[in-house]
Amino acid sequence: MGISRIKDDMVHANLHFRGEFTPELRAEFRRKRLELGMSQEQLANHFSINWSTVRKWESGQTATCHDRYIFRINDFLTGEMDRELSARQDMPGELLTIWNRMPPGMRSCIERAATLYGLCQHYPGLGEVLLENVNADLDHAIHKLLRTTKFAPPSIVGMPSLARARK
């Protein structure tokens, strides 16, 4: 999405946050972060930025943000991200680091699968069927990737499903 498209969307959207950290929005941003029990570093990881940027937004050293963060900060301030952020706080440190490094499309895919799995819990056996199907699809995707490229990192050699895919 280009910058001009973002600005056009901002004009037509009813945004709480439009890119400028007023004293009121700085206080609200900090209050929201603390309400969720997040450190500046944890929130920065979520936005894929340096923790000092969050500190500067909260302190007023930086009064605006880059256009690409406007919608995400708006969602943060309006509570649209609360469920996602709360769930991420329960992740062990190493898993959270991996999660923070994933591209948004991958995160979205995993979140959709987790939501579907949660819905399946009300129906005995359905969660297991979902997992079998997801694993089969992943095995197929890995097999296709390994077949179409000559890329096979050493870290996957010991994984059983990947060993099957390489054959």
N, C-alpha and C positions, 0 to 999 in steps of 0.2 A: 504494500500500500504506500503510495507516494505521499510526500508531505502535503501537497495541495489537496489531495483526497482526504487526508486526516483533518485538515483545516475546514474543508467543506462539510465533512461529517460533524465536526464540532459545532458548526453554525446551526445545523439542523437538529442536533441532539440536545436533550434537556440535561446538561451536565451540571453536577454539583461542583466539580473541579474543572477548571478550564486552562490549567497550566501555570497559574500564578499562586504562590504560597503567601496568602495574606496572613497577618498575625493570627486571625481566627482559624484559618485552615491549617497553619503550622501546629497550633494547639490541638486541633481536632485530629490531625495526623498522628501526633505523639500519643494522645489519649487512646486512639484506636490501637496503635501498636502495643501499648502497655496493657490495654484491656485484653488483647489476645495473648499476652504473656510472652511477647517476642522481643528479642534484643534488636538493636539496630543492625547488627550483622546478619541475624536470621531474616529480617525483612529485606535487607539488601540482597541476600542470596535469592530470595523469591523473585525480586525484580531483575536479577542478574546484573547488579551494579555493585560498586564498592561501598562498604559500610559508611565511609566518610561522606558520601553523597546524601545518605539518609540523615546523618548528623547535620549536614549543612542545610538541608531542607527544613529540619526541625528548628534549628537555631536562627534561621533567617539569613545565613551567610550566602545562600543561593535562593533567590526569590522565585525562580521559574524552573521548569523542567523541560527536557527535550520532548518534542511532540509525540514521540513514540510511546511515552509513558503516561500520557494524559488519561486514556481510557482505563488503563490498569490502576492508576492511582484513584481515579473516580470510583472504580469498582471496589477498591480497598476501603475508601472512605464511606461508601454507601452500604457496606456490609455484604456486597455480592461475593466477596472472597472468603468470608468468615469460615464457612464449612471446609473449604479447601485448606486454608491456613491452619485451622485447628487440627485437621487430620495429619498434616505434615509435622506438627509439633510432636506427635507420637512416634515418629520414625527414629530409629537409631541413627547416630551421627554419620556413619559410613553410608548408609542407605540414603540419608538426606543429602549428602554430598553428591552422590550419583544422580539423585532426582534433580538437584539444582543444575546439573550440567546437561541434562536432557533437553533437546529442542522441544518447544511447546507442543508440536504435533505428536511427539511420542508421549508426552505427559497426558495429553488429551485422550489418546488411545488407551493408556493404562487406566485412567480415571473412568472411562466408559466401561471397560471390562470389570473394574472393581464395583461400579454401581450395579451393573447387570448381575454380577456374582451375589451382591447383597440382596437383590430382589429374588434371586433363585433360592435363597435360604429358607423361604417359606414353603418350598416344594421339595420334598425329599428326593434326592438323587439328581435333581436338575442341575445343581451346582457342579457335581462331578461331570455331568455330560458337557456342561459349558467348558470346564477345564480341559477335558479331553479334546474338544473341538478347537479351543485356543491353542493348545499344544500341537495339535496336528497342523493347524495353519502356520504356526511358527516354524515347525519342522520343514514344511513345504517352502516357506519363504527363505529359510536358511539354505536349504538344498538348492533352490534356484539361484540365490546369491553366490554360493560357492561354485555352482556349475557355470555361471555366466561370467565370473571373475576369477582371477587366480589368487584372490585374497583369502588367506586362512591364517589368522593370527594364532600364535602359539598358545594363547590363553584359552582357546576353545577346544584344543585337542583332547583334553580329558573329559569333556562333557558328553555323556552318552547319546543324547538326541542329536548333537552335532556330529558325533562320530558316525552315526547312521546316515546322516545327510551327506557326508563327504564320500560315502561309498558309491 
